[in-house]
Amino acid sequence: MASYDDKDFYEEKNGSPASSAVEPVEVGHVSGLKRRLPGFSLEVRQEPSSFAATKNASNADFDPIPPSKRTWNWGAYVAYWMADAWAVSNWEVASSIIAVGLSWKMAIGACVLGNTIMGIVITVNGRMGATLHTPFPVLARMPFGYYFSYFVVLSRCVLAIVWLGVQTTTGGQCMTVLLTAIWPSFANIHNTIPASEGITTSGMCGFVLYFLLQIPFLCIPYTKVQYFFALKSVIAPIIFLAIFGSTLHKAGGTISHSTVITQGTTLRGSALAWAFFANLNGVLGNYATLGLNIADFARYANKPSAQNVQAIVIPFIFTIVGLLGIFTAASSETAYGQVIWNPIEIVGLWMKSGSHGGRAASAFGAIGLIIVTLGINISANSISAANDLMSFCPKYINIRRGQLLAAVIGSWGFVPWKILASAAKFLAFLGGYTIFLGPMTSILMTEFVPHNPTQLPPTMSISTNPFVSCRSYYIVRRGNVSVPDMYNFHGIYRYSPRYASNWRAVTAFFIGCIPPLPGFVNNIVVAGNSKTGVSAGGQHLFNIGYIYSFIAAGVFYWGFNRFVPHTESIMDHAETGEDIIAANDARNVQERRASRAERKQSVVTTFFEV
């Protein structure tokens, strides 16, 4: 059980002089005044409901979400995945599968199976966030310990930031199409950027404008961003269906003559099987990142069951998007004389006639795709990266600052336009990184499986009953965790006084990721047009890397906890501090209402207020 008495801890913390000296401000905003920058403070707001003893450990956004901010119902999660699924990358997902020799039907089969598996993983893993309302970086401390959890969070953070930059590049391409549709002469701007950089002057103009455009959208508070997702869930299907409809119409209403449809499977035997598994692994890897940190979004649920709809929505929506991408590519071969997978390119072709109608269609299509990329950058990248960055410096970084920081690093630090243009090895690295995400996800899921345990006598705890701890709790904790201890660096999840890490989770992680590692290296080298001496077996193991690493790490982590349990952290009940959170939330809500009544604020200020 917890290493301290919750009530005394909260009363001591909330009544301390340091806490009372902080002047009251609006929740989610920075506190204090600076002489040179009135209204701004480097330190962010730490609410009284924080479980952390110091500001170095948490802030208002990093704390468990209070009841008044749990605003996501099941419809919000449908809108969230609609915003995530309708993306250029998901539209093109079947292109690489068909390119290796599989038929379009097998490509769809891989997409359906992979997205169904990820839908289950995301829903089960999301249960933690929906129940405890804590972010992924905090939950990671539970199985991995405090220090090693930072490695886990950093691994996820880097991916989120890089993909944020890549999606910003995609948005910049959409912006370039828009500017060209409005001012055709924009396409003739003299290029002063070397070809080796992978971008032109006009392309850089579009990139910069898109980067500036997305900044206010990144500032939308998490309690209201679901409304933007709802907007995108309406606009995105319209624009993608328009792209499909226009291409099909230009093709004469048929796709049967395209090689995308007529080309069957060119592989046979074991080569076919391993090709299918390799591409299934790619589909799984497409959203392995969100499979790991879905708690960052599930914690906004108004009730734990609200996020269960993800198990149905994910395979359904992603399959539709993949099918439309295939049929549009098939239509483009007849319509334009070549197979075109990129919808941005098709929208750009609408203006080639030079007519006002064609230019208007391209402009509206580009605007729709810009909204699409804005939605995907928020839903899949920026919020996730912000939560991760916040865990490293919660005293100075909240979600809003984290999103802006991630946007700057991803868009300018990683030079994403050059990655897309020439860095095949780096893209192969990003695609194969799932062998590290799989074990992390599995260990986290194995750690926390909600369960209603058999009631024990009041005088007997789990830690004093080895039989119960080994038998009834073989899926480690079954929901009996201490949220306050996750914020206490000297709590029960420290595991080791010196290393502050759980050797069971660390060992299981390496057991999961090391065997596919040679195949991972081979995949990167081959992407650079070179060869390695990795055996066919090593390559095949990498082809099922996510599945293997997920299962192996989970099984070994269960085994370590089954036979060598850490009894100090085993509890017979959950300690969520919900009563403390609710009481403080009620007080904070009253203070916010009183503050709003005393002063007038604009609609814009109200909208961007958390």
C-alpha positions as CSV (number, residue, x, y, z in Angstrom):
1,M,0.0,0.0,0.0
2,A,1.0,3.6,-0.2
3,S,4.0,4.8,1.7
4,Y,2.3,7.6,3.5
5,D,-1.1,8.7,4.7
6,D,-3.0,10.4,1.9
7,K,-5.0,12.8,4.0
8,D,-2.1,14.1,6.0
9,F,0.1,14.4,2.9
10,Y,-2.5,16.5,1.1
11,E,-3.3,18.7,4.1
12,E,0.4,19.3,4.7
13,K,1.0,20.2,1.1
14,N,-2.0,22.3,0.4
15,G,-1.6,24.2,3.6
16,S,2.1,24.9,3.3
17,P,3.3,28.5,3.1
18,A,4.8,27.9,-0.4
19,S,1.5,26.8,-1.6
20,S,-0.6,29.6,-0.1
21,A,1.9,32.2,-1.4
22,V,1.1,31.5,-5.0
23,E,-1.5,34.0,-6.1
24,P,-4.7,32.6,-7.5
25,V,-5.0,32.5,-11.3
26,E,-7.1,30.8,-13.8
27,V,-6.6,27.1,-14.1
28,G,-4.3,26.0,-16.9
29,H,-2.6,29.5,-17.1
30,V,0.8,30.5,-15.7
31,S,0.8,32.4,-12.4
32,G,2.6,35.5,-11.1
33,L,3.8,38.8,-12.7
34,K,7.1,39.6,-14.1
35,R,8.4,43.2,-14.3
36,R,9.4,43.1,-17.9
37,L,6.6,40.8,-19.1
38,P,3.4,41.6,-17.2
39,G,1.0,38.7,-17.0
40,F,3.7,36.2,-17.8
41,S,5.6,33.8,-15.6
42,L,8.2,31.1,-16.5
43,E,6.6,28.9,-13.9
44,V,3.3,27.3,-14.8
45,R,0.3,26.8,-12.6
46,Q,0.3,24.0,-10.0
47,E,-3.2,23.4,-8.7
48,P,-3.8,22.6,-5.0
49,S,-5.1,19.2,-6.1
50,S,-1.6,18.2,-7.2
51,F,-0.2,15.1,-5.7
52,A,3.3,16.3,-6.0
53,A,5.1,17.8,-3.1
54,T,7.0,20.4,-5.2
55,K,6.4,22.3,-8.4
56,N,9.3,20.4,-9.9
57,A,7.2,17.3,-10.1
58,S,3.9,18.4,-11.5
59,N,1.6,21.2,-12.7
60,A,-2.1,21.7,-13.4
61,D,-2.0,19.9,-16.8
62,F,0.2,17.0,-15.5
63,D,-2.1,16.3,-12.5
64,P,-5.0,13.8,-12.9
65,I,-7.8,15.5,-14.8
66,P,-10.4,16.8,-12.4
67,P,-14.1,16.0,-12.9
68,S,-15.0,19.4,-14.4
69,K,-12.5,18.9,-17.3
70,R,-13.5,15.3,-18.1
71,T,-15.4,16.5,-21.2
72,W,-14.9,13.7,-23.7
73,N,-17.9,11.4,-24.3
74,W,-18.0,8.5,-26.7
75,G,-18.8,10.9,-29.6
76,A,-15.6,12.8,-28.9
77,Y,-13.6,9.7,-29.4
78,V,-15.4,9.0,-32.6
79,A,-14.5,12.5,-33.8
80,Y,-11.0,12.0,-32.5
81,W,-10.4,9.0,-34.7
82,M,-12.2,10.5,-37.6
83,A,-9.7,13.3,-37.3
84,D,-6.9,10.9,-37.1
85,A,-7.9,8.4,-39.8
86,W,-8.7,10.8,-42.6
87,A,-5.0,11.6,-43.3
88,V,-2.8,11.5,-46.4
89,S,-0.6,8.9,-44.8
90,N,-3.5,6.5,-44.2
91,W,-4.9,7.2,-47.7
92,E,-1.6,6.0,-49.1
93,V,-1.0,3.1,-46.7
94,A,-1.9,0.4,-49.3
95,S,0.6,1.7,-51.9
96,S,3.6,0.1,-50.2
97,I,1.8,-3.1,-49.6
98,I,0.8,-3.5,-53.3
99,A,4.3,-2.4,-54.4
100,V,5.9,-5.5,-52.8
101,G,3.7,-7.9,-54.8
102,L,0.5,-8.3,-52.8
103,S,-2.9,-7.8,-54.4
104,W,-5.2,-5.0,-53.4
105,K,-7.5,-7.4,-51.6
106,M,-4.6,-8.7,-49.5
107,A,-3.6,-5.1,-48.8
108,I,-7.0,-4.4,-47.4
109,G,-6.9,-7.7,-45.4
110,A,-3.6,-6.6,-43.8
111,C,-5.2,-3.2,-43.0
112,V,-8.3,-4.7,-41.5
113,L,-6.4,-7.2,-39.4
114,G,-3.8,-4.7,-38.3
115,N,-6.2,-2.0,-37.4
116,T,-8.5,-4.4,-35.5
117,I,-5.5,-5.6,-33.4
118,M,-4.5,-2.0,-32.7
119,G,-8.1,-1.0,-31.9
120,I,-8.1,-3.7,-29.2
121,V,-4.7,-2.7,-27.9
122,I,-5.6,1.0,-27.8
123,T,-8.9,0.4,-26.1
124,V,-7.5,-1.9,-23.4
125,N,-4.5,0.4,-22.8
126,G,-6.8,3.4,-22.8
127,R,-8.7,2.0,-19.8
128,M,-5.9,3.1,-17.5
129,G,-6.2,6.7,-18.6
130,A,-10.0,6.7,-18.5
131,T,-9.9,5.2,-15.0
132,L,-7.1,7.1,-13.3
133,H,-7.2,10.2,-15.5
134,T,-3.4,10.5,-15.4
135,P,-1.1,11.1,-18.5
136,F,1.1,8.4,-20.0
137,P,4.4,9.7,-18.6
138,V,3.0,9.3,-15.1
139,L,1.5,5.9,-15.7
140,A,4.9,4.7,-17.1
141,R,6.4,5.1,-13.7
142,M,4.2,2.3,-12.3
143,P,5.8,-0.6,-14.2
144,F,9.2,0.9,-15.1
145,G,10.1,2.9,-12.0
146,Y,10.9,6.6,-12.0
147,Y,14.2,6.7,-13.8
148,F,13.7,4.2,-16.6
149,S,10.3,5.7,-17.3
150,Y,12.1,8.7,-18.6
151,F,13.7,6.6,-21.3
152,V,10.3,5.2,-22.2
153,V,8.8,8.7,-22.4
154,L,11.8,10.0,-24.4
155,S,11.4,7.2,-26.9
156,R,7.8,8.2,-27.5
157,C,8.5,11.9,-27.4
158,V,11.1,11.8,-30.2
159,L,8.8,10.0,-32.6
160,A,5.9,12.4,-31.9
161,I,8.1,15.5,-32.5
162,V,9.6,14.0,-35.8
163,W,6.1,13.1,-37.2
164,L,4.8,16.5,-36.2
165,G,7.5,18.0,-38.4
166,V,6.7,15.6,-41.2
167,Q,3.0,16.4,-41.1
168,T,3.9,20.1,-41.1
169,T,5.8,19.5,-44.3
170,T,2.7,17.8,-45.7
171,G,0.6,20.8,-44.6
172,G,3.1,23.0,-46.3
173,Q,2.6,21.2,-49.6
174,C,-1.2,21.8,-49.3
175,M,-0.5,25.5,-48.6
176,T,1.7,25.6,-51.7
177,V,-1.2,24.2,-53.8
178,L,-3.6,26.8,-52.3
179,L,-1.3,29.7,-53.0
180,T,-0.7,28.5,-56.6
181,A,-4.5,28.1,-57.1
182,I,-5.1,31.7,-56.0
183,W,-2.0,33.2,-57.7
184,P,-0.8,31.0,-60.6
185,S,2.4,33.0,-60.8
186,F,3.4,31.7,-57.4
187,A,4.5,28.5,-59.1
188,N,7.0,30.5,-61.1
189,I,8.9,32.0,-58.2
190,H,12.6,31.8,-58.8
191,N,14.1,29.0,-56.7
192,T,17.2,29.9,-54.7
193,I,17.4,26.8,-52.5
194,P,19.8,24.0,-53.6
195,A,18.1,20.8,-54.9
196,S,19.9,18.8,-52.2
197,E,17.8,20.4,-49.6
198,G,14.6,18.7,-50.9
199,I,12.5,21.8,-51.0
200,T,12.0,24.8,-53.3
201,T,11.6,28.5,-52.5
202,S,7.8,28.3,-53.2
203,G,7.7,25.1,-51.1
204,M,9.4,26.8,-48.2
205,C,7.0,29.8,-48.4
206,G,4.1,27.3,-48.1
207,F,5.8,25.5,-45.2
208,V,6.4,28.7,-43.3
209,L,2.8,29.9,-43.8
210,Y,1.4,26.6,-42.7
211,F,3.7,26.5,-39.6
212,L,2.4,30.0,-38.6
213,L,-1.2,28.9,-39.3
214,Q,-1.1,25.9,-37.0
215,I,0.2,27.8,-34.0
216,P,-3.3,29.1,-32.8
217,F,-4.7,25.6,-33.4
218,L,-2.0,24.2,-31.1
219,C,-3.2,26.6,-28.4
220,I,-6.8,25.2,-28.3
221,P,-7.2,23.8,-24.8
222,Y,-7.6,20.0,-24.4
223,T,-11.0,20.5,-22.9
224,K,-12.3,22.0,-26.1
225,V,-10.2,20.5,-28.9
226,Q,-12.8,17.7,-29.5
227,Y,-14.9,20.4,-31.2
228,F,-12.2,21.0,-33.7
229,F,-12.0,17.2,-34.2
230,A,-15.8,17.2,-34.8
231,L,-15.3,19.9,-37.5
232,K,-12.6,17.9,-39.2
233,S,-14.7,14.7,-39.0
234,V,-17.2,16.4,-41.3
235,I,-14.8,18.3,-43.6
236,A,-12.3,15.4,-44.1
237,P,-14.7,12.8,-45.6
238,I,-16.2,15.5,-47.9
239,I,-12.8,16.5,-49.4
240,F,-11.5,12.9,-49.7
241,L,-14.8,11.7,-51.3
242,A,-14.6,14.7,-53.7
243,I,-11.1,13.6,-54.7
244,F,-12.3,10.0,-55.3
245,G,-15.5,11.1,-57.1
246,S,-13.7,13.6,-59.4
247,T,-11.0,11.1,-60.3
248,L,-13.5,8.3,-60.9
249,H,-15.6,10.6,-63.1
250,K,-12.6,11.6,-65.1
251,A,-11.8,7.9,-65.5
252,G,-15.2,7.2,-67.0
253,G,-16.7,5.7,-63.9
254,T,-14.6,2.5,-63.9
255,I,-11.5,1.2,-62.1
256,S,-11.5,-2.3,-63.6
257,H,-8.8,-1.6,-66.2
258,S,-6.2,-0.3,-63.7
259,T,-3.1,-2.4,-62.9
260,V,-3.8,-1.6,-59.2
261,I,-7.0,-3.8,-59.5
262,T,-6.0,-6.3,-62.2
263,Q,-2.5,-7.1,-60.8
264,G,-2.8,-10.2,-58.7
265,T,-0.4,-11.4,-56.1
266,T,3.1,-11.9,-57.6
267,L,4.5,-13.8,-54.7
268,R,4.1,-17.5,-53.8
269,G,4.7,-19.8,-50.8
270,S,6.7,-18.6,-47.8
271,A,7.7,-15.4,-49.6
272,L,4.0,-14.5,-49.8
273,A,3.4,-15.3,-46.1
274,W,6.4,-13.3,-44.9
275,A,5.5,-10.4,-47.2
276,F,2.0,-10.3,-45.7
277,F,3.4,-10.4,-42.1
278,A,5.9,-7.7,-42.9
279,N,3.2,-5.4,-44.1
280,L,0.9,-6.3,-41.3
281,N,3.7,-5.3,-39.0
282,G,3.9,-2.0,-40.9
283,V,0.1,-1.4,-40.4
284,L,0.5,-2.2,-36.7
285,G,3.5,0.2,-36.5
286,N,1.4,3.0,-38.0
287,Y,-0.4,3.6,-34.7
288,A,1.9,1.7,-32.3
289,T,2.8,5.1,-30.9
290,L,-0.8,5.9,-29.9
291,G,-1.2,2.3,-28.7
292,L,1.5,3.2,-26.1
293,N,0.3,6.6,-25.0
294,I,-3.4,6.6,-25.6
295,A,-3.9,7.4,-21.9
296,D,-2.9,11.0,-22.8
297,F,-6.4,11.2,-24.5
298,A,-8.3,8.6,-22.6
299,R,-7.9,10.5,-19.4
300,Y,-10.3,13.2,-20.7
301,A,-13.2,10.6,-20.7
302,N,-16.3,11.6,-18.7
303,K,-16.6,7.9,-17.7
304,P,-14.3,4.9,-18.3
305,S,-16.6,3.2,-20.8
306,A,-16.6,6.3,-23.1
307,Q,-13.4,5.3,-24.8
308,N,-14.5,1.7,-25.5
309,V,-16.0,2.8,-28.9
310,Q,-12.4,3.0,-30.2
311,A,-12.3,-0.8,-30.6
312,I,-15.1,-0.5,-33.3
313,V,-14.3,2.9,-34.8
314,I,-10.6,2.3,-35.5
315,P,-10.8,-0.7,-37.9
316,F,-14.0,0.6,-39.5
317,I,-12.8,4.1,-40.4
318,F,-9.2,3.1,-41.3
319,T,-10.5,0.4,-43.6
320,I,-12.8,2.9,-45.4
321,V,-9.9,5.4,-45.9
322,G,-7.6,2.7,-47.2
323,L,-10.2,1.4,-49.7
324,L,-10.9,4.9,-51.0
325,G,-7.1,5.4,-51.4
326,I,-6.9,2.2,-53.5
327,F,-9.9,3.0,-55.7
328,T,-8.7,6.6,-56.2
329,A,-5.2,5.4,-57.2
330,A,-6.8,2.9,-59.6
331,S,-9.0,5.6,-61.2
332,S,-6.1,8.0,-61.6
333,E,-4.3,5.6,-63.9
334,T,-7.1,6.0,-66.5
335,A,-7.8,9.6,-65.7
336,Y,-4.2,10.9,-65.6
337,G,-2.2,8.2,-67.3
338,Q,-0.4,7.2,-64.2
339,V,-1.1,5.7,-60.7
340,I,-1.3,8.6,-58.2
341,W,-1.5,7.8,-54.6
342,N,-0.9,11.3,-53.2
343,P,-4.2,13.2,-52.9
344,I,-2.4,16.5,-52.7
345,E,-1.0,15.8,-56.2
346,I,-4.5,15.1,-57.6
347,V,-5.9,18.3,-56.1
348,G,-3.0,20.2,-57.7
349,L,-3.9,18.7,-61.1
350,W,-7.4,20.2,-60.9
351,M,-6.0,23.6,-61.8
352,K,-4.0,22.5,-64.8
353,S,-6.7,23.5,-67.2
354,G,-6.3,27.1,-66.1
355,S,-10.0,27.6,-65.8
356,H,-11.5,29.6,-62.9
357,G,-13.5,26.5,-61.9
358,G,-10.5,24.3,-61.8
359,R,-8.5,26.8,-59.7
360,A,-11.4,27.3,-57.3
361,A,-11.7,23.5,-56.9
362,S,-8.0,23.2,-56.2
363,A,-8.2,26.1,-53.7
364,F,-11.1,24.6,-51.7
365,G,-9.5,21.1,-51.9
366,A,-6.2,22.5,-50.6
367,I,-8.1,24.2,-47.7
368,G,-9.8,20.9,-46.8
369,L,-6.4,19.1,-46.8
370,I,-4.9,21.8,-44.7
371,I,-7.6,21.2,-42.1
372,V,-7.0,17.5,-42.4
373,T,-3.3,17.9,-41.6
374,L,-4.0,20.3,-38.7
375,G,-6.2,17.7,-37.2
376,I,-3.7,14.9,-37.5
377,N,-0.9,17.0,-36.1
378,I,-3.0,17.8,-33.0
379,S,-4.6,14.4,-32.5
380,A,-1.5,12.2,-33.1
381,N,1.5,14.3,-32.5
382,S,1.5,17.6,-30.7
383,I,-0.6,16.7,-27.6
384,S,1.4,13.5,-27.1
385,A,4.7,15.3,-27.5
386,A,3.5,18.0,-25.1
387,N,2.7,15.5,-22.3
388,D,6.1,13.9,-22.8
389,L,8.0,17.2,-22.7
390,M,6.0,18.2,-19.7
391,S,7.2,15.2,-17.7
392,F,10.8,16.4,-18.0
393,C,10.2,19.9,-16.7
394,P,6.6,20.3,-15.3
395,K,7.6,23.4,-13.4
396,Y,8.0,25.4,-16.7
397,I,6.2,23.3,-19.4
398,N,2.4,22.7,-19.6
399,I,0.5,21.2,-22.5
400,R,0.2,24.5,-24.4
401,R,3.9,25.3,-24.1
402,G,4.8,21.7,-24.8
403,Q,2.8,21.8,-28.1
404,L,4.5,25.0,-29.3
405,L,7.9,23.7,-28.3
406,A,7.4,20.4,-30.1
407,A,6.2,22.3,-33.2
408,V,9.3,24.4,-33.3
409,I,11.7,21.5,-32.7
410,G,9.9,19.2,-35.1
411,S,9.4,21.7,-37.9
412,W,12.9,23.3,-37.8
413,G,15.2,21.2,-35.7
414,F,14.6,17.9,-37.6
415,V,14.5,19.5,-41.1
416,P,11.5,17.4,-42.0
417,W,11.4,18.4,-45.7
418,K,14.8,16.9,-46.2
419,I,13.8,13.7,-44.3
420,L,10.9,13.2,-46.8
421,A,13.1,14.0,-49.8
422,S,16.2,11.9,-49.2
423,A,16.6,10.3,-45.8
424,A,15.4,6.7,-46.7
425,K,17.4,5.3,-43.8
426,F,15.8,7.6,-41.3
427,L,12.3,6.8,-42.5
428,A,13.2,3.1,-42.2
429,F,14.4,3.7,-38.7
430,L,11.1,5.4,-37.8
431,G,9.1,2.6,-39.4
432,G,11.0,-0.1,-37.6
433,Y,11.0,1.6,-34.2
434,T,7.9,-0.5,-33.3
435,I,10.1,-3.2,-31.9
436,F,10.8,-0.8,-29.0
437,L,7.2,0.4,-28.7
438,G,5.7,-3.1,-28.6
439,P,7.4,-4.2,-25.3
440,M,6.7,-0.9,-23.7
441,T,3.0,-1.1,-24.5
442,S,2.7,-4.8,-23.4
443,I,4.4,-4.2,-20.1
444,L,2.2,-1.2,-19.4
445,M,-0.9,-3.3,-20.2
446,T,0.2,-6.3,-18.2
447,E,0.8,-4.0,-15.2
448,F,-2.7,-2.7,-15.1
449,V,-5.7,-4.8,-15.8
450,P,-8.9,-3.6,-14.1
451,H,-10.3,-6.3,-11.8
452,N,-12.6,-6.6,-8.8
453,P,-10.5,-8.5,-6.4
454,T,-11.7,-10.9,-3.8
455,Q,-12.2,-9.1,-0.5
456,L,-9.6,-9.8,2.1
457,P,-10.0,-9.6,5.8
458,P,-9.3,-6.1,7.1
459,T,-6.2,-7.3,9.0
460,M,-4.6,-9.0,6.0
461,S,-3.0,-7.1,3.1
462,I,-1.8,-8.5,-0.2
463,S,1.8,-7.9,0.7
464,T,1.4,-10.2,3.8
465,N,-0.4,-12.9,1.8
466,P,2.1,-14.4,-0.7
467,F,-0.4,-17.0,-1.9
468,V,-2.8,-14.2,-3.0
469,S,-0.1,-12.0,-4.4
470,C,1.2,-14.9,-6.6
471,R,-2.2,-16.4,-7.7
472,S,-4.9,-13.8,-7.6
473,Y,-2.7,-11.1,-8.9
474,Y,-0.8,-12.9,-11.7
475,I,-1.7,-10.0,-14.1
476,V,0.4,-8.0,-11.7
477,R,-1.9,-5.3,-10.2
478,R,-5.4,-5.6,-11.7
479,G,-6.2,-1.9,-11.1
480,N,-5.0,-1.8,-7.5
481,V,-2.6,1.1,-7.9
482,S,-1.7,4.2,-6.0
483,V,-1.9,7.4,-8.1
484,P,-0.4,9.6,-5.3
485,D,2.7,7.3,-5.3
486,M,3.2,7.9,-9.0
487,Y,3.8,11.5,-8.2
488,N,6.0,10.7,-5.2
489,F,9.6,10.0,-6.3
490,H,10.2,8.2,-3.0
491,G,6.9,6.2,-3.2
492,I,6.2,2.5,-3.7
493,Y,7.1,2.7,-7.4
494,R,10.7,3.6,-6.8
495,Y,11.5,-0.1,-6.6
496,S,15.3,0.5,-6.1
497,P,16.5,3.2,-3.7
498,R,19.6,3.7,-5.9
499,Y,18.4,3.1,-9.4
500,A,14.7,4.0,-9.1
501,S,13.9,1.4,-11.7
502,N,12.0,-1.9,-11.9
503,W,14.5,-4.6,-13.1
504,R,11.5,-6.8,-14.0
505,A,10.2,-4.3,-16.6
506,V,13.7,-3.4,-17.8
507,T,14.7,-7.0,-18.4
508,A,11.4,-7.9,-20.1
509,F,11.8,-4.8,-22.3
510,F,15.2,-5.9,-23.6
511,I,14.0,-9.5,-24.0
512,G,11.3,-8.1,-26.3
513,C,13.4,-5.8,-28.4
514,I,16.8,-7.4,-28.7
515,P,16.0,-10.5,-30.8
516,P,14.4,-8.4,-33.7
517,L,17.3,-5.9,-33.5
518,P,19.5,-7.5,-36.2
519,G,16.5,-7.4,-38.7
520,F,15.9,-3.8,-37.7
521,V,19.5,-2.9,-38.5
522,N,19.2,-4.8,-41.8
523,N,16.0,-2.9,-42.7
524,I,17.8,0.4,-42.3
525,V,20.9,-0.7,-44.3
526,V,18.8,-2.1,-47.1
527,A,16.9,1.2,-47.3
528,G,20.2,2.8,-48.0
529,N,20.8,0.4,-50.9
530,S,23.4,-1.7,-49.1
531,K,23.5,-5.2,-47.7
532,T,24.2,-7.0,-44.4
533,G,24.9,-10.5,-43.3
534,V,21.7,-10.8,-41.3
535,S,20.2,-14.3,-41.8
536,A,16.7,-14.8,-43.3
537,G,15.5,-15.9,-39.9
538,G,16.6,-12.6,-38.4
539,Q,14.9,-10.7,-41.2
540,H,11.7,-12.8,-40.7
541,L,11.7,-12.1,-37.0
542,F,11.8,-8.4,-37.7
543,N,8.9,-8.8,-40.1
544,I,6.8,-9.8,-37.1
545,G,8.7,-7.5,-34.8
546,Y,5.8,-5.7,-33.1
547,I,3.9,-8.9,-32.5
548,Y,6.9,-10.8,-31.2
549,S,8.2,-8.0,-28.9
550,F,4.7,-7.3,-27.6
551,I,4.0,-10.9,-26.6
552,A,7.5,-11.8,-25.4
553,A,7.9,-8.7,-23.2
554,G,4.4,-9.2,-21.7
555,V,4.9,-12.9,-21.0
556,F,8.3,-12.4,-19.3
557,Y,7.1,-9.4,-17.3
558,W,4.2,-11.5,-16.0
559,G,6.6,-14.3,-15.2
560,F,9.0,-12.1,-13.3
561,N,6.1,-10.7,-11.2
562,R,4.6,-14.1,-10.8
563,F,7.7,-15.7,-9.3
564,V,9.7,-12.7,-8.0
565,P,7.0,-10.1,-7.1
566,H,7.8,-6.7,-5.7
567,T,5.6,-7.1,-2.6
568,E,6.1,-3.6,-1.4
569,S,4.1,-2.1,-4.3
570,I,1.3,-4.7,-4.3
571,M,-2.0,-3.3,-2.9
572,D,-5.4,-4.8,-2.1
573,H,-7.3,-1.7,-3.2
574,A,-6.9,1.3,-5.5
575,E,-5.8,4.7,-4.1
576,T,-6.8,7.3,-6.7
577,G,-7.3,10.3,-4.4
578,E,-10.5,11.0,-6.3
579,D,-12.2,12.6,-3.3
580,I,-9.4,15.0,-2.9
581,I,-9.4,15.8,-6.6
582,A,-13.2,16.3,-6.6
583,A,-13.1,18.6,-3.6
584,N,-10.4,20.8,-4.9
585,D,-12.0,20.9,-8.4
586,A,-15.2,22.2,-6.9
587,R,-13.4,24.9,-5.2
588,N,-11.4,25.8,-8.3
589,V,-14.6,25.9,-10.4
590,Q,-16.2,28.4,-7.9
591,E,-13.0,30.6,-8.0
592,R,-13.0,30.6,-11.8
593,R,-16.7,31.6,-11.9
594,A,-16.1,34.4,-9.4
595,S,-13.2,35.6,-11.4
596,R,-15.1,35.7,-14.6
597,A,-18.0,37.6,-12.9
598,E,-15.6,40.3,-11.8
599,R,-14.2,41.0,-15.2
600,K,-15.2,41.0,-18.8
601,Q,-13.3,38.8,-21.3
602,S,-13.6,38.4,-25.0
603,V,-15.0,35.4,-26.8
604,V,-11.5,34.6,-28.0
605,T,-10.1,34.6,-24.5
606,T,-12.9,32.4,-23.2
607,F,-12.3,29.9,-26.0
608,F,-8.6,29.5,-25.4
609,E,-9.0,29.3,-21.6
610,V,-8.6,25.8,-20.2
